[in-house]
């Protein structure tokens, strides 16, 4: 069970073994409708791909999305997950082996990747950890890596332009976390650890970033408070 922030923090947030060992529990209890969003993403992907389609998950962590896609789809898909955390990939490989799934997992610096042409790229709650100056360059590379009509599906924590509404949404989110068993101390510790590590955009800024990269279409397919899932089509 996630107790990472039950004691005073000594460093900024990072995806080390301490986090990796409880990461699935952290996701379930920290992201509203996490499992439903993953299921929705996989349903959308399965409806838009065919046998031998290549699906890439950037920042795949413990491979939840790829495992769910492998379970849901009866198509012969090439599933590839990239992450730069050995600890995350170690847990991912154990899960992939346990489920007997055919998923390729690669340790790589996502910012340095040269994408081979693929049909779908996923980035769940990952872009917010990429520094803003580098984020648009990554989006451009994602665009170039997709086949024509390829899909880029990504989920992000967002901020609101209306500062009063933004504060209200944060308070509602913290109430959600408290309902999941996190204490006020744990919530404040995690907020401090993520300071300047997680840099969210507004929904409008995310959409502009996608359009600036020349994607022809971008839609919101899920939203709860300050959590949004986008679908962009090349």
Secondary structure as a PSIPRED ss2 file (coil, helix, strand):
# PSIPRED VFORMAT (PSIPRED V4.0)

   1 X C   1.000  0.000  0.000
   2 X C   1.000  0.000  0.000
   3 X C   1.000  0.000  0.000
   4 X C   1.000  0.000  0.000
   5 X C   1.000  0.000  0.000
   6 X C   1.000  0.000  0.000
   7 X C   1.000  0.000  0.000
   8 X C   1.000  0.000  0.000
   9 X C   1.000  0.000  0.000
  10 X C   1.000  0.000  0.000
  11 X C   1.000  0.000  0.000
  12 X C   1.000  0.000  0.000
  13 X C   1.000  0.000  0.000
  14 X C   1.000  0.000  0.000
  15 X C   1.000  0.000  0.000
  16 X C   1.000  0.000  0.000
  17 X H   0.000  1.000  0.000
  18 X H   0.000  1.000  0.000
  19 X H   0.000  1.000  0.000
  20 X H   0.000  1.000  0.000
  21 X C   1.000  0.000  0.000
  22 X C   1.000  0.000  0.000
  23 X H   0.000  1.000  0.000
  24 X H   0.000  1.000  0.000
  25 X H   0.000  1.000  0.000
  26 X H   0.000  1.000  0.000
  27 X H   0.000  1.000  0.000
  28 X H   0.000  1.000  0.000
  29 X H   0.000  1.000  0.000
  30 X H   0.000  1.000  0.000
  31 X C   1.000  0.000  0.000
  32 X C   1.000  0.000  0.000
  33 X C   1.000  0.000  0.000
  34 X H   0.000  1.000  0.000
  35 X H   0.000  1.000  0.000
  36 X H   0.000  1.000  0.000
  37 X H   0.000  1.000  0.000
  38 X H   0.000  1.000  0.000
  39 X H   0.000  1.000  0.000
  40 X H   0.000  1.000  0.000
  41 X H   0.000  1.000  0.000
  42 X H   0.000  1.000  0.000
  43 X H   0.000  1.000  0.000
  44 X H   0.000  1.000  0.000
  45 X H   0.000  1.000  0.000
  46 X H   0.000  1.000  0.000
  47 X H   0.000  1.000  0.000
  48 X H   0.000  1.000  0.000
  49 X C   1.000  0.000  0.000
  50 X C   1.000  0.000  0.000
  51 X C   1.000  0.000  0.000
  52 X C   1.000  0.000  0.000
  53 X C   1.000  0.000  0.000
  54 X E   0.000  0.000  1.000
  55 X E   0.000  0.000  1.000
  56 X E   0.000  0.000  1.000
  57 X E   0.000  0.000  1.000
  58 X E   0.000  0.000  1.000
  59 X C   1.000  0.000  0.000
  60 X C   1.000  0.000  0.000
  61 X C   1.000  0.000  0.000
  62 X C   1.000  0.000  0.000
  63 X C   1.000  0.000  0.000
  64 X H   0.000  1.000  0.000
  65 X H   0.000  1.000  0.000
  66 X H   0.000  1.000  0.000
  67 X H   0.000  1.000  0.000
  68 X H   0.000  1.000  0.000
  69 X H   0.000  1.000  0.000
  70 X H   0.000  1.000  0.000
  71 X H   0.000  1.000  0.000
  72 X H   0.000  1.000  0.000
  73 X C   1.000  0.000  0.000
  74 X C   1.000  0.000  0.000
  75 X C   1.000  0.000  0.000
  76 X C   1.000  0.000  0.000
  77 X C   1.000  0.000  0.000
  78 X E   0.000  0.000  1.000
  79 X E   0.000  0.000  1.000
  80 X E   0.000  0.000  1.000
  81 X E   0.000  0.000  1.000
  82 X E   0.000  0.000  1.000
  83 X E   0.000  0.000  1.000
  84 X C   1.000  0.000  0.000
  85 X C   1.000  0.000  0.000
  86 X H   0.000  1.000  0.000
  87 X H   0.000  1.000  0.000
  88 X H   0.000  1.000  0.000
  89 X H   0.000  1.000  0.000
  90 X H   0.000  1.000  0.000
  91 X H   0.000  1.000  0.000
  92 X H   0.000  1.000  0.000
  93 X H   0.000  1.000  0.000
  94 X H   0.000  1.000  0.000
  95 X H   0.000  1.000  0.000
  96 X H   0.000  1.000  0.000
  97 X H   0.000  1.000  0.000
  98 X H   0.000  1.000  0.000
  99 X H   0.000  1.000  0.000
 100 X C   1.000  0.000  0.000
 101 X C   1.000  0.000  0.000
 102 X C   1.000  0.000  0.000
 103 X E   0.000  0.000  1.000
 104 X E   0.000  0.000  1.000
 105 X E   0.000  0.000  1.000
 106 X E   0.000  0.000  1.000
 107 X E   0.000  0.000  1.000
 108 X C   1.000  0.000  0.000
 109 X C   1.000  0.000  0.000
 110 X H   0.000  1.000  0.000
 111 X H   0.000  1.000  0.000
 112 X H   0.000  1.000  0.000
 113 X C   1.000  0.000  0.000
 114 X C   1.000  0.000  0.000
 115 X C   1.000  0.000  0.000
 116 X C   1.000  0.000  0.000
 117 X C   1.000  0.000  0.000
 118 X E   0.000  0.000  1.000
 119 X E   0.000  0.000  1.000
 120 X E   0.000  0.000  1.000
 121 X E   0.000  0.000  1.000
 122 X E   0.000  0.000  1.000
 123 X E   0.000  0.000  1.000
 124 X E   0.000  0.000  1.000
 125 X C   1.000  0.000  0.000
 126 X C   1.000  0.000  0.000
 127 X H   0.000  1.000  0.000
 128 X H   0.000  1.000  0.000
 129 X H   0.000  1.000  0.000
 130 X C   1.000  0.000  0.000
 131 X C   1.000  0.000  0.000
 132 X H   0.000  1.000  0.000
 133 X H   0.000  1.000  0.000
 134 X H   0.000  1.000  0.000
 135 X H   0.000  1.000  0.000
 136 X H   0.000  1.000  0.000
 137 X H   0.000  1.000  0.000
 138 X H   0.000  1.000  0.000
 139 X H   0.000  1.000  0.000
 140 X H   0.000  1.000  0.000
 141 X H   0.000  1.000  0.000
 142 X H   0.000  1.000  0.000
 143 X H   0.000  1.000  0.000
 144 X H   0.000  1.000  0.000
 145 X H   0.000  1.000  0.000
 146 X E   0.000  0.000  1.000
 147 X E   0.000  0.000  1.000
 148 X E   0.000  0.000  1.000
 149 X E   0.000  0.000  1.000
 150 X E   0.000  0.000  1.000
 151 X E   0.000  0.000  1.000
 152 X E   0.000  0.000  1.000
 153 X E   0.000  0.000  1.000
 154 X E   0.000  0.000  1.000
 155 X E   0.000  0.000  1.000
 156 X E   0.000  0.000  1.000
 157 X E   0.000  0.000  1.000
 158 X C   1.000  0.000  0.000
 159 X E   0.000  0.000  1.000
 160 X C   1.000  0.000  0.000
 161 X C   1.000  0.000  0.000
 162 X C   1.000  0.000  0.000
 163 X H   0.000  1.000  0.000
 164 X H   0.000  1.000  0.000
 165 X H   0.000  1.000  0.000
 166 X H   0.000  1.000  0.000
 167 X H   0.000  1.000  0.000
 168 X H   0.000  1.000  0.000
 169 X H   0.000  1.000  0.000
 170 X H   0.000  1.000  0.000
 171 X H   0.000  1.000  0.000
 172 X H   0.000  1.000  0.000
 173 X H   0.000  1.000  0.000
 174 X H   0.000  1.000  0.000
 175 X H   0.000  1.000  0.000
 176 X H   0.000  1.000  0.000
 177 X H   0.000  1.000  0.000
 178 X H   0.000  1.000  0.000
 179 X H   0.000  1.000  0.000
 180 X C   1.000  0.000  0.000
 181 X C   1.000  0.000  0.000
 182 X C   1.000  0.000  0.000
 183 X C   1.000  0.000  0.000
 184 X H   0.000  1.000  0.000
 185 X H   0.000  1.000  0.000
 186 X H   0.000  1.000  0.000
 187 X H   0.000  1.000  0.000
 188 X H   0.000  1.000  0.000
 189 X H   0.000  1.000  0.000
 190 X H   0.000  1.000  0.000
 191 X H   0.000  1.000  0.000
 192 X H   0.000  1.000  0.000
 193 X H   0.000  1.000  0.000
 194 X H   0.000  1.000  0.000
 195 X C   1.000  0.000  0.000
 196 X C   1.000  0.000  0.000
 197 X C   1.000  0.000  0.000
 198 X C   1.000  0.000  0.000
 199 X C   1.000  0.000  0.000
 200 X C   1.000  0.000  0.000
 201 X C   1.000  0.000  0.000
 202 X E   0.000  0.000  1.000
 203 X H   0.000  1.000  0.000
 204 X H   0.000  1.000  0.000
 205 X H   0.000  1.000  0.000
 206 X H   0.000  1.000  0.000
 207 X H   0.000  1.000  0.000
 208 X H   0.000  1.000  0.000
 209 X H   0.000  1.000  0.000
 210 X H   0.000  1.000  0.000
 211 X H   0.000  1.000  0.000
 212 X H   0.000  1.000  0.000
 213 X C   1.000  0.000  0.000
 214 X C   1.000  0.000  0.000
 215 X C   1.000  0.000  0.000
 216 X C   1.000  0.000  0.000
 217 X E   0.000  0.000  1.000
 218 X E   0.000  0.000  1.000
 219 X E   0.000  0.000  1.000
 220 X E   0.000  0.000  1.000
 221 X E   0.000  0.000  1.000
 222 X E   0.000  0.000  1.000
 223 X E   0.000  0.000  1.000
 224 X E   0.000  0.000  1.000
 225 X C   1.000  0.000  0.000
 226 X C   1.000  0.000  0.000
 227 X E   0.000  0.000  1.000
 228 X E   0.000  0.000  1.000
 229 X E   0.000  0.000  1.000
 230 X E   0.000  0.000  1.000
 231 X E   0.000  0.000  1.000
 232 X E   0.000  0.000  1.000
 233 X E   0.000  0.000  1.000
 234 X C   1.000  0.000  0.000
